[in-house]
Amino acid sequence: MKQTQSLKKNSDFREIYRTGKSFANKYLVMYVKKNGLAENRLGISVSKKVGNSVVRHRITRLIRESYRLSEEKIKNGLDIIVIARVGAKGRSCSEIESALMHLVMLHKIEQRIEVSD
């Protein structure tokens, strides 16, 4: 993840939950807030309701990889929190990536890529 830092502080998470905008689908919930920086900050949350630590860690890795693969399609200067829902358990990488891109489009934070001739 070239242009992205990790969100780790509980206070940062609470601030984004409180003031950010959220959209959800079957597998994921995404909160987005502008951060005024030149880079994105990504936080991933997977609750114990989803499964044991092995399951939670796998889902975290799938979300991080899905974000990494589509990072250049997302605008910069945002704080993004992705929360896994129980439905994400047992899903493939392509399903998680599709759910993530669906939320990116709902938030209208996809970056327009100019094609030059």
Backbone torsions as a table, in degrees:
resi	resn	phi	psi	omega
1	MET	NA	98.9	-171.3
2	LYS	-71.4	-48.3	-174.4
3	GLN	-104.5	23.0	-173.6
4	THR	-129.2	134.2	172.7
5	GLN	-102.6	166.2	176.8
6	SER	-94.6	142.3	171.2
7	LEU	-90.0	126.3	-177.8
8	LYS	-126.6	-29.3	-174.5
9	LYS	-75.4	135.0	178.0
10	ASN	-60.0	-36.5	-179.5
11	SER	-64.8	-37.0	176.7
12	ASP	-64.8	-44.6	178.8
13	PHE	-59.7	-47.9	-178.4
14	ARG	-61.9	-39.7	179.7
15	GLU	-63.3	-42.2	-179.3
16	ILE	-70.7	-39.0	176.0
17	TYR	-60.6	-40.5	-175.1
18	ARG	-73.2	-42.1	-171.6
19	THR	-113.5	-8.2	-178.5
20	GLY	-82.8	170.3	178.3
21	LYS	-102.3	141.0	-176.6
22	SER	-126.7	146.6	170.6
23	PHE	-135.1	156.0	-178.3
24	ALA	-141.0	156.8	169.1
25	ASN	-136.0	-163.7	-173.4
26	LYS	-62.6	-33.1	-172.4
27	TYR	-108.6	-28.5	-171.7
28	LEU	-136.2	157.2	168.8
29	VAL	-122.6	138.6	-179.0
30	MET	-129.5	126.3	172.4
31	TYR	-104.9	137.4	179.8
32	VAL	-134.1	138.1	176.4
33	LYS	-147.9	140.1	176.0
34	LYS	-68.2	141.7	-177.9
35	ASN	-115.5	-7.4	178.2
36	GLY	74.8	9.4	178.5
37	LEU	-104.4	172.7	179.0
38	ALA	-86.6	-4.0	-176.5
39	GLU	-130.1	163.5	175.7
40	ASN	-88.1	156.2	171.3
41	ARG	-125.2	128.1	-174.9
42	LEU	-114.9	131.0	173.4
43	GLY	-121.7	139.9	179.7
44	ILE	-124.8	132.6	-179.1
45	SER	-129.4	127.7	177.1
46	VAL	-132.4	114.2	-174.1
47	SER	-78.9	165.1	178.9
48	LYS	-66.9	-18.4	177.3
49	LYS	-63.3	-26.4	-176.5
50	VAL	-71.7	-36.0	-180.0
51	GLY	163.8	-171.0	180.0
52	ASN	-74.6	-179.3	-172.6
53	SER	-63.2	-33.1	179.3
54	VAL	-65.1	-45.3	179.7
55	VAL	-65.3	-46.0	-178.8
56	ARG	-62.2	-42.0	-179.5
57	HIS	-67.4	-37.9	177.9
58	ARG	-62.8	-44.7	179.0
59	ILE	-63.5	-40.1	177.0
60	THR	-59.6	-45.4	178.9
61	ARG	-63.7	-40.4	178.9
62	LEU	-63.3	-42.1	179.2
63	ILE	-65.6	-45.0	-179.8
64	ARG	-62.2	-42.4	179.1
65	GLU	-67.4	-41.1	177.6
66	SER	-61.4	-41.2	177.4
67	TYR	-64.9	-43.9	-178.8
68	ARG	-59.3	-42.2	-178.4
69	LEU	-67.6	-28.7	-177.5
70	SER	-111.1	14.7	-175.7
71	GLU	-59.1	-39.3	-177.1
72	GLU	-71.3	-13.0	179.1
73	LYS	-89.2	-4.1	-175.1
74	ILE	-108.7	135.3	178.9
75	LYS	-60.2	155.6	178.1
76	ASN	-93.7	165.6	177.0
77	GLY	86.9	29.3	-176.7
78	LEU	-126.3	148.3	165.8
79	ASP	-99.5	125.5	-176.3
80	ILE	-125.7	128.5	172.7
81	ILE	-117.8	128.5	177.4
82	VAL	-113.3	124.9	-179.8
83	ILE	-113.8	128.1	179.3
84	ALA	-83.1	135.9	173.9
85	ARG	-94.3	168.0	-178.5
86	VAL	-58.8	-31.4	-179.8
87	GLY	-64.2	-18.2	-179.3
88	ALA	-73.2	-16.4	-178.3
89	LYS	-63.0	127.2	177.2
90	GLY	81.2	6.2	179.7
91	ARG	-83.9	155.8	-179.8
92	SER	-83.4	168.7	179.4
93	CYS	-61.9	-40.4	-178.6
94	SER	-66.9	-34.9	177.6
95	GLU	-68.0	-41.0	178.5
96	ILE	-67.0	-42.0	179.2
97	GLU	-63.0	-41.2	178.2
98	SER	-63.1	-42.5	178.5
99	ALA	-64.4	-40.2	179.1
100	LEU	-64.3	-46.0	-179.9
101	MET	-67.1	-31.9	174.9
102	HIS	-60.9	-44.6	179.3
103	LEU	-68.4	-36.5	176.7
104	VAL	-60.3	-41.9	179.7
105	MET	-69.4	-37.5	177.4
106	LEU	-62.8	-39.6	178.8
107	HIS	-75.4	-12.1	-176.9
108	LYS	58.1	43.9	178.3
109	ILE	-112.0	13.5	176.3
110	GLU	-75.1	141.7	-177.9
111	GLN	-88.7	131.2	177.3
112	ARG	-75.6	125.7	179.5
113	ILE	-99.4	119.1	-179.3
114	GLU	-79.4	131.2	176.4
115	VAL	-105.3	117.7	-179.6
116	SER	-101.2	149.7	-178.7
117	ASP	-83.6	NA	NA
